[in-house]
Amino acid sequence: MINVKNLKQGDLFDPWAHLGPKRRRLLDKSWAGLFREHILEELPVDELMPFFSDGAGRPSKELYSLMGAVVLQQAHDLTDEQTVEQVAFSEQWHYALDITDQSDDAAYICPKTLYNAHRLFVDHDIAPSVFDKITDKLAEVFDVDTAKQRLDSVHIKSNMARLGRIGIVVRTVSKFLVNLKRHHRELFDDLDESLVGKYMTKTSLGCFSMVKPSESSKRLAEVARDLFDLASRFSGLEQVSGMTSFHLLLRVLHDQCRVTASGTGEPLDFEVRPSKEVSGASLQNPSDPDAGYDGHKGQGYQVQVMETYTREDDPDEKSRQLDLITYVEVESACEHDSDALVPAVESTQERGLGPDEVLADSLYGGDDNVTAAAELGVEVVSPAMGGAKGEGALGLEDFDISEDCEVLRCPAGRAPAKTKRNRKKKRSSVAFDSEHCAACPRAADCPAKPGKKKYRYLRFTDKELRLAKRRAFERTAEFKDRYRMRSGVEATMSGLDRLTNIKSLRVRGKKAVKFCAVLKAAGVNVFRAASVRSARRAGNSPASGFFFGSPRPVSVFQARFRFCKRQSRKISLPGEIAVRLVSQRA
């Protein structure tokens, strides 16, 4: 039976009167007060209702408090046991979740109930809806200006072992043999005992992790032969070909080996691939088939994060503006950042939080992305990749280019003799007088090359011209002043890790990783909003008790030390003596 509390209905008596005015004020000022006042009633409990009966069965846990507990668990990076304890005993959690009844029915969540809630979130992709509701509400309450935003990605790891090529093959073969023994014992019994002994005992599996580097190629070829033999033996059997572990086995075979197949698709022969030919999208661990590989950051996933930012010269005024994470998306680590820009812009525009300007690094700033974003009404401020190669070499960006993308003068100040444009092929050719070029000291470094008659030709496409114009703009003070704000997104990535431990998750699989990452980003938005609200009410910076919205308060010793340090700067005595005197006065 569905149990949902009407949060709009007030209480005849204040259920929190026992706290007293000071503790109540602390709760109102913290993230718990913000969550209770603005977030709790916005949670989309209607997405949980279809999984409960409306008129039969035992009453469910109150759905607002249950969904809120799931969000707070990820925001504070708690285990299931710690979450049960917080719901049962924490006054701050009770206040945030509006738990006014101290009975077990209201203030206790069974670990199994919490686990079932997690499964509903993961299987039915509810976390993005929760994030959107929280973000949209905070944007409305704090009047967030979304015109300026910045985009970047952070690498995260799921709870899986980091395996090399030999380990991937061995774990996959072992997983398949275990499932074969469980579901098709007669086929398992027909296998060679030496093969079973090699992959089915812990002692034997441990030997694969102690391979010398000089013997790794030989051992990889050995385990690849076993992999190929199993794939060849069972590829034609319907009862085996439908097994998930067998699909993983075939995937690893094609990832790690070049396979010659018959007309019916059955493998005939194989050759181990060189490591450079193994794709980043290859299987990294049979326990987490969705994880990918990035050559720079390693195995796992990446999270695309876009947030608003504020340009304010006054630090106190900037501290009162909320920088809000508006977009979160989880991808395999092998995905390229360039594919994330347009979906991020479109997603935020659909929710009314779209930017006018996006700051991003060069991986997002390809010409195709800049053009596509411009069609959506968004300007991308990003360095352009490529350019002149070699020390002292000139590029197209060194030429004087007009607003209409026409070459007006060369780096030496000479105007072109003639210009020709092929609109169909989107190419242009600019000719310069060879006599002038011959006398130019930069002729050897110039991209204009000798051609027919008496001209040197500079040939380029429309795309190359647009990129050259962007590179020329990058040299200006205006670009540097605008682009310097992009580095602030690194603080957001650091905050996500420090507050929520997003880089090392306790789950595996893309769906579960997305569930955790999205709710952790929502939690950071709540912490930030609480810090900004505290600063606005106090009329100063959010350093009064909280840093970056963190629920960990500053200690009394730290607060007094900072006070003494500030006072020491106001008097002319040496710093150490001044601190000592001010401490005595305090």
N, C-alpha and C positions, 0 to 999 in steps of 0.2 A: 504494500500500500504506500502511495506517495505521501511523503511528509515534507511540506514546504511552508516555511514561516512567512507571514505577511510583514515585511520589514517596514512598511509604511504606517503600520498601526503603532501608536505610541503606548507607553506604559503609564498606568495610573500612579505608581510610585517609582521613584528612581532606583533601578536595581543596583546602581553603582555608588549609592550614597555612603556605603560603609568604607569607601576608600579614603574619604576626606578630600578637601579641596586641593591640597598639594599633589597627592598622588594622581588624582583625577586630571589635574593640569598636565602632569607629565605624560599621561596616557594620550590626552588630546593632542599634545605636541608631537608625539612620536608617530611612527609609521602605522601603529595600531589605530590611532584616532583617524588618520586619513583613510585607512582601509575600511573602517566601520562607516565613516560618514559618506564616502563617495564610491567606493569600489564594490562593496559587498552586494548591494542591491543591483549592480550592473552585471553580475556574473550570469552567464547564459544557462541557467538551470533547466530551461526548456529542452536543451539538448540531452540532458540526462533522463528526463521524465519518460521517454518511450521505452526505457529498459526496466521500468517498474510498473507494477499493476496499480490501476487507479482504485480498485475496489476490493481487492483480495490480498491475502497474505499479511504478514507482520509488517507494521509500519517501518519504512526505511529511516535511515538517519536523515536528519534535517538537511535538505539538499544544498542550501546556501552555505551552511557551515562545512559540509563535506567538501564541496567544490573549493571553498576558500582554504580549507586545510591542505588540499592538494597543491594549490598555488603557493601557499606559504612554505610548504615543505621544500619545494624547489628553490624558492627565493632564499631560504636560510640553509640550503644544502644539508638536509637532515635525513637520516635513515628512517625506515618505517617505525622502528621502536622509539626513536627520539620524537617522532611526530606524534605518536600515541601519547607519550608523556607530556608533550607540550599542550595537546588538546585537553588532557586530563587535569593538569595542575597549573598551567601558566595563566596568570591573570591577564597578561598582555594579549595572549591568543584569545582568551574568552571575550575580552573587550572588542578585539578586531572582528571576531566571528559572531558577535552578538549572542553569546551563550550566557543567558541569565539564570538558567536553571542548573543547580549543582548536582542533579541526579545523574546516575550512570547513563541513562537514556540520552541525555543531552550532552554531557561532558566526557563521554568515552567513545572512542572509535576502535572497534576491533581491528587488529592487523589484517585479517581476511577482508573486512569491508574496505579498508584502505587499498589493499591489493586489487580488489575488484574495481574500485574507482579508477585506479591506474590503467587497468586493462580497457575500460570503457574509453578513457581519454586517448589511449594509444591506438586501439583498433578503429575508432570512429573519428580520429583526427579532430578532437575537440579543442586542443590547446590553441590553435590559431584564432579560433573564435573568442576564447578568453582573452588572449593578447589584444585583439582588436577592440574588444569592449573596454578593457582597462585603459588602453592608450587613447582611444577616442574620448573617453570621459575625462581623463587628465588634460588632454588638449583643450577641451571645452572649459573646464574649471579654471585652469591656469592661463587661459587665453594665449596659447602657444603660437608663435609665428613660425609657420612651416615653410616660408619662402626659401630659406637657406638651409641646406642639409648637406651631409657628407656621408660617404659610403666606403666601407672597407670590409675585410673578412678576417676571421680568426680561426686558427686550426684547433680542433678538439679531438680527443681520443676517447673511444668507447672502451668498455671493460673487456678487452680481448688481448691475448698474448701477441707480441710482436714477433713474427716468424720470418725466417729467410726462405729461400726457394725450396730447399730440402725439407724444411719444417712444414711448409704449406702442403707439399705432396704427401708427406708422411701422415699428417693429421687428417687429410682428406681420405686417404686410403683406409686409415684406421676407422674413421667415422663410417665409411661405407661398409666395412666388414662387420662392425658392431650391429648395424641395422640389418644387414643381410642375415646374420645369425639369429636375430630377434624375429624376423618376419618370414624368412625362407630358409629354415634350418637344413632342409635336404640339399639345397644348392650350396650352402656353406660347408656342409660335411664333405662335399666332393672336391673342395679346394686342397691344394698341396699343404701339408703340415708345416713345411718350412716357411711358406708365405704367411700362414696364420701366426706362427710363432714370432715372426719378425715384426708384425704390426699389432698384435693383440695383447702383448704383455708390457707392463711398465718398464721392466728392465731392458727389454729390447728397444722400446721407444726412446729411452734415455740415451742409448748409444748414438742415435742420430744427432744429438745435440753436442757430441764431443768429437765431431769430425775436424781433422786438421785442415787448414786452408789449402794445403798442397793436395789434399785428397778430395776436396769438395766437388770438383768436376766429375771425378770417377763415381763418387757416391750419388750425385745427382742423376747421372746416367743410369745407375743401378735402380734407384727408386722410380725413375721415369719408365724404365722397362716394366716394372711391376704394375705401374699405373696403366700403361698401354695394354698389357696382357689382360687385366681385369676389364678394361673398356671393350676390348675385342671379344672377350668371352661372353659378356652379358648384354652387349648392345642389341642383340636380336631377340631378347626375351621380354615379353610384354610385362610380366609381373615384376621385373627388375627395372625396366626402363622408366617406369612411372615413379620410382623412388626419388625423393628430393636429394638424398645423399649421392645417388648415381648421377643425377644432373650436375651436382657439384664436381664429381669426379671427372665427367666429360669436360666441364668448363676449365678445370685445372689442366687437363691434358692439352686443350687447344691454347690455353694461356702460355704454358711453359714449353710446348713442343710444336714443331711443324708436322702436321699429320697429313698423310696421303690416304684419302678415303676412296672407297669403291663407289660404284654408281648408285647403290642403295644407301650410302652414307656410313657404311661400316668401316672402321679404321683398318688400313692395310699395313702401313709402316709409319715410322716417326723419326724425328730428329730434334734433339734438345735445342731450343732457341738460345742465342747469345743474350746476355742480360739486358743489353740495350734494346732488344726487340720486344721485351716483355712490356705490355701496356700498363699504364697507371690504373686502368679500369679492371685489371686482372684480380682474381680472388686473393685476398690478403690473409684470410683465416676462415675456415669453414664454419666457425661459430658466429661470424658476422659477415655474411656474403655481400652486404651493401657497402662496406668500407672500401675506400680507394687508396691510391698512393700518389703522393706529391713528391717530386724529386727534391724539393727544397725543404719541406716540413715533415715528410714521412707518411706513415699509414694513419688512416682515420677519416675524419670528416672536416668540413669547414662550414662556418656559419657566416652568412652575409648579413651585415648589420648597417642600417642607415638611421641616422639621427639628425635632429635639428641642432643648430648652434646659434650663438648670439655674439654679435660683434659689438662690444661695449668697451670704451676706454676706462670707465670707472669700475674698478673691481667690485665695489659694494653693490653697484647697480646690476652688474653681470650676475652676481650671486643670487639675485632675486628673480632671474629669468630661468625657466625650466628648459633644460636640454632634454628632449624626449626621443627615445628610440621608437621610430615609426615603422620599421620594417625588419623582419627577421626571417631568414630562410636557411634551411639546412641542406647541404649538398655533399656528395662524395668528394673526397680530397682531390680526386683526379679532374674535377670540373674546373674550367677556366673562368677566371674572374670576369672576363669580358662578356660572358653570357648573363651576368646578374644585373647589369645596370637597367636595361629596359623593363624587365619584370618588376624591379623595385619601384621604378617611377610609376608604372601602370597600377601597381597594387595600392600605392599611397594615394594616387589620384582618384581611384574608385572609392576610397573612404573619405575623401575631402581633405586629405593631409598632404597633397602633392606639393613638390618643391618648384620654385622658379629657377633655382641654381643648385647644382650638385658639385661638390668637391670630391675628387677621387684621384687615385694614383694612375700611372700611365697604363696599367693593364686594363683599366676600365675605359680609358680615353681613346680607343681606336676611332678611326674616321667613321666607320659604320655606326658605332654607338653615338657619336656626337651628332651625326645626321639624323638618326632615328629619334634621339632625345629632342632635337630641335623641332621635329615634326609634332612632338607632344607638347611643345611650348616650354621646354626646359633647356637651360644652358649648362653644359658640362665644362667645368674648369679643371683641366687635367693636362699634365705634360704630354707632348706627342712623342711617341717612340721613334727611333731611327734618327736620320739627319746626316750631316756630312761625316765621312769616315776619314780617319787619319789626322795627324797633327797639322794644323795650318790649312787644311782643306776647306774650300768654300762649298757651300750648299745653296740650294734654291732659296733658302730663308735669308741669305745674305744679299739678295737682290731687293730692290725697292719695289714693293708690290702695292697696288692701289686697293681701295675698298672694294672695287669691282673685280678683284683678283686678276689684274693685268700687270705685267712686268713693265715698269716705267724706266728703270735705270739699272745698270750692272753695279757691282760693288765699287768700281772705279768712277762711277758717275756718268757713264756713257749711255745714251738712249739707244734703244734697238733700231736697226735700220728698217726692219719690217717684222710683222707678226702674222702668223697663220694659225687658224683654229679649225680643227675637224670636230664639229659638233656631234656627229654620229658616233665616232670612236672616243669622244671626250678626251682629245689630246690636243696639245698646242705646240707650236714651234716658233721660237724667237731667234731672229738672226741679228748678229752684230758684225760690224765692219772688221775684216781681218787686219787691216792696217792699224787700227786703233788697238786691237787685241795683241798684236805682235809687240807693241811698245809697252804693254802693261806688265809691271813686275809680278803680278799675281796670275799670269796666264797659265802657268803650269798647274796651279791649284784650282783653276776655274772649271766648273762642270760644262761650260760651253765648249764644244769640240769642233775641229775644222770640218767643213763640208764642201759642197760643190761651189764653184765660182769663187767669189771673194768674201765669203761669209763664214763665221763660226756660229754653230747652231746650239741653242739650249732647248732641249725637247723634254716635255713633261706631260703627265696626265692631270686631269682636273683634281683628282684625289691628292696627288703629290703637291699641287699648288696650294690646296687647302691646308695640308699638313705644314707646308713651309710658312704659310701665313701664321699658323698657330705657334710655330717655333720662334718666329720673329717676335710675337707678342710675349712669349715666355721671358724674353730678355728685358722686358720693361719693368719698372718699379710697380706699376699698377697690378701686373700679374702676381708678382712676388707678395704684394700686400694682401691680395685676395686669397692666394693659395696657402699662405702660412697658417690659416685656420684649419687646414685639413689635418694637421698633426694632432689636433685635439681628440680625434677619434681613437688614437692609441690609448689615451687615458680611459676611454670607455671600455676598450678591450681589457685593460688592466683591472678596471673596476668590476667587470663581469667575472673575471677570474678570482679576484680577492674576495668578493662578496658572496659569490655563488659557486665557485669552483667549477666553472663551465668547461674548463679544458680537460678535466679528468672525470668522466662520468661513470656511474655504477651500472650502466645498462649497455646492451648491445642491440644492433639493428637500427636502420634509419628511422623507423617510426618511433621507437622508444627514445632515440637520441633527439629527434625533433621535439617530442613531448617535453623533454627536460630543458632543452636549450630555449625554446620559445617561452616557457613559463619562468625561467630564470631571467630572461630579458624583461618580462613583465614585472617581476619582482624588483629589478633595478630601477625601473620607471617609478614604482611606488616609493622606494627609498629616496630617490632623487626628489620626488615631489614633496615628501615629508620634510626634507632638508630645506627646500626652497620656501615652503610654507612657514617653517620655523623662522627663517631669515626675514621674511616679509613681516611677520608679526613682531619680531624683536627689533626690526629696523636696522639690523646689521648683518654681517656675514654669517653663513651657516656653521661657523666654527664653534658656536656656543653649545657644546654638548655632543655634536655629531659631525662626522666627516663623510662627505659623499653619501649622506643618508644612511650610513652604517648604523645598525642597532647597538653597536658597542660604544658606551659612553666614555668620555674622557675622564680619567681618574682625578681625584681631588689634588693629588700631588702634582700631576701634569698641569692642571689649571692654575695652581698657585705659582708654579715655576714660570709659566708663561706670563702671568700678571707681573711678577717681579722683574722679569726680563724686559717687559715693556716699560716699566717704571724706571729701570736703570738707564734707559736711553734718554729720559727727559732731564737728567741731572748731569752735571759736569764731572762727577767722580768717576774713577775707573770702574769698569763693568763689574768686576768681582766684588769690590767693596760696596758698590751701590746695591747689588742684589742682596748682600748680607744685611745692609742697613734697612732696606725696604722690608726684608723678611722679618727683622726684629720689630718693625713698626706694625706689620700685619699681625 
